[in-house]
Amino acid sequence: MRIGVIGAGAWGTALAQVAASGGEDVLLWAREPEVVAAINADHVNTLFLPKARLSTSIRATEDLADLGEADALLVVVPTQHVGTVLRDVGVASRPLVLCAKGIEAGTRRLVSEIAADAQPGAPLAVLSGPTFAHEVAAGLPTAVTLACQDAALRDALAERLAGPALRPYASDDVVGAEIGGAVKNVLAIACGVVEGAGLGQNARAALIARGFAEMTRYGIARGARAETLAGLSGFGDLVLTCSSTSSRNFSLGVGIGEGRAASAMLSDRRTVAEGAFTAPVLREDARARGVDMPVTEAVCALLEGADVDAITQALLARPLRAEA
């Protein structure tokens, strides 16, 4: 199975490295000509993943039409750009493995819904889980969820992408795999704020637990299964991104907790902290569905410039209730 990767950021480059680990040719599409040149000439993505020495089996291109030679495509562009890119690529009926995490602004669609609209004939799968790109590219042990409703396709993709250090676990709950990846980005910002403001480890542990309760409520409201959210693509990813500055979303939260303006940090970033785009969309959709998500509401307020101490006190002053 020939693999093409749409998006040469850190995660797309790491997935290309995984797909090329057995010596198979992989085609990697990038917007930036300097990225294409560096990968093809020096086998390194100097802009997004500079410490990883890439397989010589990876070839980069700026031309989406070149992806026509691939049998399956990994879609690794930011959520807000998935629809535009997929409408520009001739996918036809080839499988799309969706690796972006988020919810589309304006439409409140999950990535699978965006892809189904842009390429209605393409079979869809979702790859998600606790993954830092630099660790995956370095061959460190990693487990992910591979969700697809077509069991035969799911098995074929798992066989192609699995390697000595990457272990995919099968699921047919596409929505559940997507919800975990989208919501955890928002919660990671909140945990970063706790770190930056010096609120302590007790507060972070409580925030992870209550954030997971929010993720579960929202996921079930959108048709996900609770056991999927408790797995790698939900709770596993949540724990990873809520505890390390390797997470762009956590780092953004740390800056907010230290008193920096979210708007300034976001404008200065070349890589995307997806949670900042997902948070207001998640808040809007949760309100429309009648799902209570106080941590998400707090993150939105902080991104809009609210005072950290005031938001913290407001969360602690919420009416007492049973844990659920």
C-alpha positions in Angstrom: 0.0 0.0 0.0 1.6 3.3 -1.2 1.1 6.0 1.4 0.8 9.8 0.7 0.9 12.3 3.6 -0.9 15.7 3.2 0.8 18.1 5.5 4.5 18.3 6.5 4.3 19.8 9.9 5.9 17.9 12.8 3.1 15.3 13.0 2.8 14.8 9.3 6.6 14.4 9.0 6.7 11.9 11.9 3.9 9.8 10.3 5.8 9.8 7.0 8.8 8.5 8.9 6.6 5.7 10.4 5.2 4.8 7.0 8.7 4.7 5.5 10.2 2.6 8.3 10.1 -0.6 6.3 11.8 1.1 3.3 8.5 1.7 1.4 8.3 4.9 -0.7 6.2 7.7 0.9 5.2 11.0 -0.7 4.9 14.0 1.6 3.1 17.2 0.5 4.2 20.5 2.0 3.1 24.1 1.4 6.5 25.5 2.1 9.1 25.2 -0.8 12.0 25.4 1.8 10.6 22.3 3.5 10.3 20.4 0.3 13.8 21.3 -0.7 15.3 20.4 2.7 13.6 17.0 2.9 14.6 16.0 -0.7 18.1 17.3 -0.5 19.1 16.7 3.2 16.4 14.3 4.5 15.5 16.7 7.3 12.5 19.0 8.0 14.5 21.9 9.3 11.3 24.0 9.9 9.1 21.7 11.9 11.0 18.6 13.0 14.7 19.6 12.8 16.2 16.9 15.1 14.8 13.9 13.1 16.9 12.3 10.4 14.3 11.2 7.8 14.2 8.1 5.7 15.6 8.4 2.2 12.3 6.7 1.1 10.4 9.9 1.9 10.0 12.3 -1.1 8.5 15.7 -0.6 6.4 17.7 -3.1 4.6 21.0 -3.4 2.1 19.7 -6.0 -1.0 18.0 -4.6 -1.5 16.3 -8.0 1.6 14.2 -7.3 -0.4 12.4 -4.6 -2.4 10.6 -7.3 0.1 7.8 -7.2 -0.7 7.0 -3.5 -3.1 4.2 -2.5 -4.1 5.9 0.8 -3.6 9.4 2.1 -2.9 10.5 5.7 -4.5 13.9 6.2 -2.4 15.9 8.6 -3.2 19.6 8.0 -4.9 21.7 10.7 -8.6 21.1 11.1 -9.6 24.5 9.8 -7.9 23.8 6.5 -8.9 20.2 5.9 -11.9 21.0 3.7 -10.0 23.4 1.5 -7.1 21.0 0.9 -9.3 17.9 0.3 -11.3 19.8 -2.3 -8.1 20.5 -4.1 -6.7 17.0 -4.2 -8.0 14.2 -6.5 -8.8 11.6 -3.9 -11.5 9.7 -5.8 -12.3 6.6 -3.7 -8.9 6.2 -2.0 -9.0 5.8 1.8 -8.3 8.9 3.9 -6.8 8.5 7.3 -7.7 11.6 9.3 -5.0 12.7 11.7 -6.0 16.3 12.5 -7.7 17.0 15.9 -10.3 19.6 16.3 -13.8 21.0 15.3 -14.4 23.3 12.4 -15.2 26.9 13.2 -18.6 28.0 11.9 -20.0 24.6 11.1 -19.1 22.7 14.3 -18.2 19.7 12.2 -15.8 17.0 13.1 -12.9 16.2 10.7 -14.7 13.1 9.4 -17.7 15.2 8.6 -15.6 17.8 6.8 -13.9 15.0 4.8 -17.1 13.2 3.9 -18.4 16.5 2.4 -15.2 17.3 0.5 -14.6 13.8 -0.8 -17.9 11.8 -0.5 -16.5 8.7 -2.3 -13.5 8.2 0.0 -13.5 5.6 2.8 -12.5 7.3 6.1 -10.5 6.3 9.1 -9.2 8.3 12.1 -5.8 7.9 13.7 -5.5 9.5 17.2 -3.9 9.0 20.5 -1.1 10.2 22.9 1.6 11.1 20.4 4.3 13.7 20.5 5.7 13.9 17.0 9.4 14.0 18.0 9.1 10.8 20.0 7.3 9.0 17.2 9.9 10.1 14.7 12.7 8.9 17.0 11.1 5.5 17.2 10.0 5.6 20.8 7.2 3.2 21.9 3.8 4.7 21.0 0.2 3.3 20.9 -2.6 4.8 19.0 -6.3 4.3 18.2 -7.1 3.5 14.5 -10.9 3.9 14.1 -12.7 2.8 11.0 -16.1 1.3 10.4 -14.8 -0.9 7.6 -13.1 -3.8 9.4 -11.1 -5.0 6.4 -9.8 -1.5 5.6 -9.0 -0.9 9.3 -6.9 -4.1 9.4 -5.1 -3.3 6.2 -4.2 0.2 7.4 -3.1 -1.1 10.8 -0.9 -3.7 9.2 0.7 -1.0 6.9 1.3 1.6 9.6 2.3 -0.7 12.5 6.0 -1.0 13.3 8.4 -2.0 15.9 7.6 1.0 18.0 4.1 2.0 16.8 1.1 -0.1 17.9 -2.4 0.7 16.5 -5.4 -0.5 18.5 -8.6 -1.1 16.4 -11.9 0.7 16.9 -15.1 1.2 14.9 -16.0 4.4 16.9 -14.8 7.1 14.6 -16.7 9.8 16.5 -15.3 8.8 19.8 -11.7 8.8 18.5 -12.3 12.3 17.1 -14.0 13.8 20.2 -11.1 12.8 22.5 -8.5 14.4 20.2 -10.5 17.6 19.9 -11.5 18.2 23.5 -8.2 17.2 25.1 -6.5 20.2 23.3 -8.8 22.6 25.1 -8.3 20.9 28.4 -4.5 21.0 27.9 -4.7 24.8 27.8 -6.4 24.8 31.1 -3.8 22.5 32.7 -1.1 24.8 31.3 -2.7 27.8 33.0 -2.6 25.8 36.3 1.2 25.3 35.8 1.9 28.8 34.7 -0.1 30.4 37.5 1.6 28.1 40.1 -1.7 26.6 41.3 -0.2 23.3 42.2 -0.3 19.6 41.3 -3.6 19.0 43.2 -5.3 21.5 41.0 -3.9 19.9 37.8 -5.0 16.4 38.9 -8.5 17.7 39.7 -8.7 19.5 36.4 -7.7 16.4 34.4 -10.4 14.4 36.2 -13.1 17.0 35.8 -12.0 17.7 32.2 -12.3 14.1 31.4 -15.9 14.1 32.8 -16.6 17.0 30.4 -15.1 15.1 27.5 -17.2 12.1 28.3 -20.5 14.1 28.6 -19.9 15.9 25.4 -18.7 12.8 23.5 -21.8 10.8 24.5 -24.0 13.7 23.4 -22.4 13.5 19.9 -22.7 9.7 19.7 -19.4 8.5 21.0 -18.9 5.5 23.3 -17.7 6.0 26.8 -15.1 3.2 26.5 -13.5 4.9 23.5 -13.1 8.1 25.4 -11.5 6.2 28.3 -9.0 4.8 25.9 -5.9 6.0 24.0 -7.6 8.6 21.9 -9.4 10.1 24.9 -8.0 9.7 28.4 -4.6 8.6 27.1 -4.1 11.7 24.9 -5.5 13.9 27.7 -2.9 12.8 30.2 -0.1 13.3 27.8 -1.0 16.8 26.6 -1.9 18.0 30.1 1.5 17.3 31.5 4.2 18.4 29.2 5.5 21.6 27.6 6.0 19.5 24.4 2.3 20.1 24.0 1.7 23.4 22.1 -1.7 23.7 23.8 -0.2 23.2 27.3 2.6 25.7 26.5 0.0 28.3 25.4 -1.8 27.8 28.8 1.5 28.2 30.7 2.0 31.5 29.0 -1.6 32.6 29.9 -1.0 31.5 33.5 2.2 33.6 33.6 0.2 36.7 32.5 1.0 36.8 28.8 -1.8 37.7 26.4 -3.1 34.7 24.4 -3.6 36.9 21.3 0.1 37.8 21.2 1.3 34.3 21.7 -1.0 32.9 19.0 0.1 35.5 16.5 3.7 34.7 17.1 3.4 30.9 16.6 4.3 29.2 13.4 2.8 25.9 14.6 -0.9 25.7 15.6 -2.2 25.4 19.1 -5.4 23.7 17.8 -7.2 24.1 21.2 -7.4 27.8 20.8 -9.5 27.4 17.7 -11.5 24.5 19.0 -12.4 26.1 22.4 -15.0 28.6 21.2 -16.5 26.1 18.7 -16.7 23.5 21.4 -18.4 26.0 23.8 -20.9 26.9 21.2 -21.8 23.3 20.3 -21.9 22.2 24.0 -24.4 25.0 24.8 -26.5 24.0 21.8 -26.6 20.4 23.0 -27.2 21.3 26.6 -23.9 19.9 27.8 -22.3 21.5 30.9 -18.6 22.2 30.2 -17.3 24.7 32.9 -13.6 24.0 32.2 -14.2 24.7 28.5 -16.1 27.9 29.3 -13.2 29.0 31.5 -10.6 28.4 28.8 -12.7 30.5 26.4 -12.8 33.3 28.9 -9.1 33.1 29.4 -8.4 33.2 25.7 -10.6 36.3 25.5 -8.5 38.0 28.1 -10.2 37.2 31.4 -8.1 37.3 34.7 -6.7 34.0 35.8 -7.4 34.6 39.5 -11.0 35.6 38.8 -11.7 32.5 36.6 -10.1 30.2 39.2 -12.3 31.6 41.9 -15.4 31.3 39.8 -14.7 27.6 39.2 -14.1 27.0 42.9 -17.3 28.9 43.8 -19.6 26.7 41.6 -22.4 25.1 43.6 -21.5 21.9 45.3 -22.7 18.7 43.6 -22.2 15.0 43.3 -19.3 13.8 41.3 -20.4 12.6 37.9 
